[in-house]
Amino acid sequence: MLIAATLAIFIAMILAIVRGIVGPTLYDRILAVNMFGTKTVLLISLLGFVMGRPEFLDIAIVYALINFISVIGILRYSDTNELKHLSHDKKSLEKEP
């Protein structure tokens, strides 16, 4: 049963990587990275349970926090970066005619 759960998590992680590479927009890629991080937390927790090491749960919680903060940071950066490009494009469009 635990082997099946581990294989299911690995398959979901592979699908997240594929979605991150193929994703048509930046937000699809960011969502795929977030999903990959979530599945990694599940995998760490599962391995800790199987090996009888409850301290792996602490590692999984720290990894989840780092994943959450990094995704928020990337979204924040991409949002401000796109706004700068949009305002620059609008100014260039107004000057052309």
C-alpha positions as CSV (number, residue, x, y, z in Angstrom):
1,M,0.0,0.0,0.0
2,L,2.8,2.4,0.9
3,I,4.6,1.5,-2.3
4,A,1.5,2.4,-4.3
5,A,1.2,5.7,-2.6
6,T,4.9,6.5,-3.2
7,L,4.5,5.6,-6.9
8,A,1.4,7.8,-7.2
9,I,3.3,10.7,-5.7
10,F,6.2,10.2,-8.1
11,I,3.8,10.1,-11.1
12,A,2.2,13.3,-9.9
13,M,5.7,14.9,-9.5
14,I,6.6,13.8,-13.1
15,L,3.3,15.3,-14.4
16,A,4.1,18.6,-12.6
17,I,7.5,18.8,-14.2
18,V,6.0,18.2,-17.6
19,R,3.4,20.9,-16.9
20,G,6.1,23.2,-15.8
21,I,8.0,22.7,-19.1
22,V,5.0,22.7,-21.4
23,G,2.8,25.2,-19.6
24,P,1.7,27.9,-22.0
25,T,1.8,30.8,-19.6
26,L,4.0,31.8,-16.7
27,Y,1.3,31.3,-14.2
28,D,0.9,27.6,-15.3
29,R,4.6,27.1,-14.8
30,I,4.5,28.7,-11.3
31,L,1.5,26.6,-10.4
32,A,3.4,23.5,-11.6
33,V,6.4,24.4,-9.4
34,N,4.1,24.9,-6.4
35,M,2.4,21.5,-7.1
36,F,5.8,19.9,-7.3
37,G,6.8,21.4,-4.0
38,T,3.6,20.2,-2.4
39,K,4.2,16.6,-3.7
40,T,7.7,16.8,-2.3
41,V,6.3,17.6,1.1
42,L,4.0,14.6,0.8
43,L,6.9,12.4,-0.2
44,I,9.1,13.5,2.7
45,S,6.3,12.9,5.1
46,L,5.6,9.5,3.7
47,L,9.2,8.5,3.8
48,G,9.4,9.7,7.4
49,F,6.4,7.5,8.3
50,V,7.8,4.5,6.5
51,M,11.3,4.8,8.0
52,G,9.9,5.5,11.5
53,R,11.6,8.9,11.7
54,P,9.1,11.5,12.9
55,E,11.7,14.3,12.6
56,F,11.1,14.1,8.8
57,L,7.8,15.8,9.4
58,D,9.6,18.9,10.7
59,I,11.7,18.9,7.6
60,A,8.5,18.7,5.5
61,I,6.9,21.6,7.3
62,V,10.0,23.8,6.8
63,Y,10.1,22.8,3.1
64,A,6.4,23.7,2.8
65,L,7.0,27.1,4.2
66,I,10.0,27.7,1.9
67,N,7.9,26.6,-1.0
68,F,5.1,28.9,-0.1
69,I,7.3,31.9,0.4
70,S,9.2,31.3,-2.8
71,V,6.1,31.0,-4.9
72,I,4.7,34.2,-3.4
73,G,8.0,36.0,-4.2
74,I,8.1,34.7,-7.7
75,L,4.5,35.8,-8.3
76,R,5.2,39.2,-6.8
77,Y,8.3,39.7,-9.0
78,S,6.5,38.5,-12.2
79,D,3.6,40.8,-11.5
80,T,5.7,43.9,-11.0
81,N,7.9,42.9,-13.9
82,E,5.0,42.5,-16.3
83,L,3.5,45.8,-15.1
84,K,6.7,47.6,-16.0
85,H,6.7,46.1,-19.5
86,L,3.1,47.0,-20.0
87,S,3.5,50.6,-19.0
88,H,6.6,50.8,-21.3
89,D,4.7,49.3,-24.2
90,K,1.8,51.8,-23.7
91,K,4.2,54.7,-23.8
92,S,5.9,53.5,-27.0
93,L,2.5,52.9,-28.7
94,E,1.4,56.4,-27.9
95,K,4.5,58.0,-29.5
96,E,4.3,56.0,-32.7
97,P,1.3,57.6,-34.5
